[in-house]
Amino acid sequence: MRKPSVDRRLAAGAITAFLAAAVVPHQAVAQEIAAKNPGAVRAGSYSIEPNHTQVEFSITHFGFSNFLGMFSGASGTLELDPAKIDRARLEVTVPIETVLTTSVPLNGLLKGEQWFNAPKFPTATFVSTKVTQSADDAATIAGNLTLHGVTKPVTLEAKLVGSGINPLDKAYTVGFDGVVKIKRSDFGLDQYVVFFSDNVDLRITAAFVLKP
């Protein structure tokens, strides 16, 4: 007669084997959904898919840590032809009211007059002015960023994540990651620069849906 501990180990092993068998096929399917090949991207006019587009910011907090926050609910368009990258055009608008950190009181402060002043400046926008291919799956996007009522030129480094048919809504989707560095004081956000770094890292994770 088996000991209870032996039975428990056998049962645990069976469950683990079952889960592994179930997960592996799903992982394989997930890996096949989006093509990594830049040549597979369809040319056309795209709209931002807001539910899977995020703008993350990182700022040094007293030099102790890199504090993170994010914006969501973006809207915008992308004109893209992989064969003519230099003709691509990108426009993105982000609602300031969506700013989110790990601190509820801080969220309110950031929306207020002392910081972003969301009632007066409800959106941040980026409009591309020049797109240059930097690798098979990457591009440098120069453009104008308007934030807190101030417009400044910035340069975004973008990289293809993948493209293909979304299995849930059947929409053709393409996704990119982008990074850009700014100085917040350039946009009138110069509070406590001595304590919180002037340099801000922005990371954009964006999904675009091909228009019919």
C-alpha positions as CSV (number, residue, x, y, z in Angstrom):
1,M,0.0,0.0,0.0
2,R,1.4,3.4,-1.1
3,K,2.1,6.0,1.6
4,P,0.0,9.2,1.4
5,S,3.1,11.3,0.7
6,V,3.9,9.1,-2.3
7,D,0.4,9.4,-3.6
8,R,0.5,13.2,-3.3
9,R,3.8,13.3,-5.2
10,L,2.3,11.2,-8.0
11,A,-0.8,13.3,-8.2
12,A,1.3,16.5,-8.3
13,G,3.5,15.0,-11.0
14,A,0.4,14.1,-13.1
15,I,-1.0,17.6,-12.7
16,T,2.3,19.2,-13.7
17,A,2.5,17.0,-16.8
18,F,-1.0,17.8,-17.7
19,L,-0.5,21.6,-17.4
20,A,2.8,21.4,-19.4
21,A,1.0,19.5,-22.2
22,A,-1.8,22.1,-22.2
23,V,0.4,25.2,-22.1
24,V,3.0,24.2,-24.7
25,P,0.5,24.1,-27.6
26,H,-0.9,27.4,-26.6
27,Q,2.5,28.9,-26.5
28,A,3.3,27.6,-29.9
29,V,0.0,29.1,-31.3
30,A,0.8,32.5,-29.6
31,Q,4.2,32.5,-31.2
32,E,2.7,31.9,-34.6
33,I,0.0,34.6,-34.5
34,A,2.3,37.6,-35.0
35,A,5.0,37.6,-37.7
36,K,8.3,39.2,-36.8
37,N,9.2,39.7,-40.4
38,P,9.1,43.4,-41.4
39,G,8.3,42.3,-45.0
40,A,5.0,40.8,-43.8
41,V,3.6,44.1,-42.6
42,R,0.7,45.3,-44.7
43,A,0.8,48.8,-46.2
44,G,-2.2,51.0,-45.4
45,S,-3.8,53.4,-43.0
46,Y,-3.9,52.3,-39.3
47,S,-5.7,53.5,-36.2
48,I,-4.3,53.1,-32.7
49,E,-5.9,50.3,-30.7
50,P,-6.2,52.1,-27.3
51,N,-6.7,49.1,-25.1
52,H,-3.2,47.8,-25.8
53,T,-1.3,51.1,-26.2
54,Q,0.6,52.5,-23.2
55,V,3.0,55.3,-22.6
56,E,5.3,54.7,-19.7
57,F,7.5,57.3,-18.1
58,S,10.5,56.8,-15.8
59,I,12.1,59.4,-13.5
60,T,14.8,59.2,-10.9
61,H,13.4,59.7,-7.4
62,F,16.0,61.4,-5.1
63,G,18.6,59.2,-6.9
64,F,17.3,56.2,-5.0
65,S,15.0,54.6,-7.6
66,N,13.6,54.9,-11.1
67,F,10.0,55.8,-10.4
68,L,7.5,54.7,-13.1
69,G,4.1,55.9,-14.2
70,M,2.0,55.5,-17.3
71,F,-0.7,57.0,-19.5
72,S,-3.3,55.1,-21.5
73,G,-6.3,55.7,-23.8
74,A,-4.2,56.9,-26.7
75,S,-5.7,57.7,-30.1
76,G,-4.1,58.4,-33.4
77,T,-3.2,57.2,-36.9
78,L,-0.3,55.6,-38.7
79,E,0.3,55.7,-42.5
80,L,2.7,53.0,-43.3
81,D,4.2,51.3,-46.3
82,P,7.1,49.0,-45.5
83,A,8.6,49.5,-48.9
84,K,8.5,53.3,-48.4
85,I,9.4,53.9,-44.8
86,D,10.4,57.5,-45.4
87,R,6.8,58.3,-46.3
88,A,5.4,57.0,-43.1
89,R,3.4,59.4,-40.9
90,L,2.5,59.0,-37.3
91,E,0.1,61.1,-35.1
92,V,-0.6,60.2,-31.5
93,T,-2.7,61.9,-28.8
94,V,-2.7,60.9,-25.1
95,P,-5.2,62.1,-22.5
96,I,-3.3,63.5,-19.5
97,E,-6.2,62.6,-17.2
98,T,-5.2,58.9,-17.5
99,V,-1.9,59.4,-15.7
100,L,-1.4,56.5,-13.2
101,T,1.3,55.7,-10.6
102,T,1.4,53.4,-7.6
103,S,0.2,56.3,-5.4
104,V,-3.4,57.6,-5.5
105,P,-2.5,60.9,-3.9
106,L,0.3,61.4,-6.4
107,N,-2.1,60.7,-9.3
108,G,-4.2,63.6,-8.2
109,L,-1.2,65.9,-7.8
110,L,0.1,65.1,-11.2
111,K,-3.2,66.1,-12.8
112,G,-3.3,69.4,-10.9
113,E,-2.0,72.9,-11.6
114,Q,1.4,72.3,-10.1
115,W,2.3,69.6,-12.6
116,F,0.5,68.6,-15.8
117,N,-2.6,70.8,-15.2
118,A,-4.9,68.4,-17.0
119,P,-7.9,70.7,-17.1
120,K,-5.9,73.4,-19.0
121,F,-3.7,71.0,-21.1
122,P,-5.9,67.9,-21.4
123,T,-3.7,66.1,-24.0
124,A,-0.2,65.4,-25.1
125,T,0.5,64.9,-28.8
126,F,3.2,63.7,-31.1
127,V,3.3,64.4,-34.8
128,S,6.0,62.9,-36.9
129,T,8.0,65.1,-39.3
130,K,10.5,62.6,-40.7
131,V,10.9,58.8,-40.6
132,T,14.2,57.1,-41.4
133,Q,14.7,53.4,-41.5
134,S,17.5,52.4,-39.1
135,A,17.3,48.6,-39.4
136,D,15.1,46.0,-41.1
137,D,12.7,46.1,-38.2
138,A,13.4,49.6,-36.8
139,A,13.1,53.3,-37.6
140,T,14.0,56.6,-36.2
141,I,11.0,59.0,-36.0
142,A,11.6,62.7,-35.7
143,G,8.6,64.8,-34.7
144,N,7.1,67.4,-32.5
145,L,5.9,66.6,-29.0
146,T,3.4,69.0,-27.4
147,L,3.1,68.6,-23.7
148,H,1.9,71.1,-21.0
149,G,1.2,73.6,-23.8
150,V,4.8,73.5,-25.1
151,T,5.9,72.0,-28.4
152,K,9.5,70.7,-28.8
153,P,11.2,68.5,-31.4
154,V,12.0,65.0,-30.2
155,T,13.3,61.8,-31.7
156,L,11.6,58.4,-31.2
157,E,13.4,55.1,-31.8
158,A,10.8,52.6,-32.9
159,K,11.1,48.8,-33.3
160,L,8.6,46.4,-34.8
161,V,7.1,43.9,-32.3
162,G,5.0,41.9,-34.7
163,S,2.1,41.9,-37.2
164,G,-0.8,39.6,-38.1
165,I,-4.5,38.8,-37.6
166,N,-5.8,39.3,-34.0
167,P,-7.5,36.0,-33.3
168,L,-10.1,37.6,-31.1
169,D,-11.5,40.5,-33.2
170,K,-10.0,39.3,-36.5
171,A,-8.5,42.7,-37.2
172,Y,-5.1,43.0,-38.9
173,T,-2.8,44.5,-36.2
174,V,0.8,45.7,-36.1
175,G,2.7,46.6,-32.9
176,F,5.7,48.7,-32.2
177,D,7.8,49.6,-29.2
178,G,9.4,53.0,-29.0
179,V,11.7,55.0,-26.7
180,V,12.4,58.7,-26.4
181,K,14.3,60.8,-23.9
182,I,13.1,64.3,-22.9
183,K,13.9,67.0,-20.4
184,R,10.7,67.9,-18.5
185,S,11.9,71.4,-17.8
186,D,11.8,72.0,-21.6
187,F,8.0,71.6,-21.3
188,G,7.6,73.8,-18.2
189,L,7.5,70.9,-15.8
190,D,10.5,72.0,-13.7
191,Q,9.2,71.5,-10.2
192,Y,11.8,69.9,-7.8
193,V,14.4,69.3,-10.5
194,V,17.0,69.2,-7.7
195,F,15.3,66.2,-6.2
196,F,13.6,64.5,-9.2
197,S,15.6,64.2,-12.4
198,D,15.0,66.6,-15.3
199,N,15.7,63.7,-17.7
200,V,12.6,61.5,-18.4
201,D,12.6,58.2,-20.3
202,L,9.4,57.6,-22.2
203,R,8.6,54.1,-23.5
204,I,5.7,53.6,-25.9
205,T,4.1,50.3,-26.5
206,A,1.6,50.8,-29.4
207,A,-0.8,48.5,-31.3
208,F,-2.3,49.7,-34.6
209,V,-5.3,48.2,-36.4
210,L,-5.5,48.4,-40.2
211,K,-8.5,50.4,-41.4
212,P,-10.9,48.7,-43.8
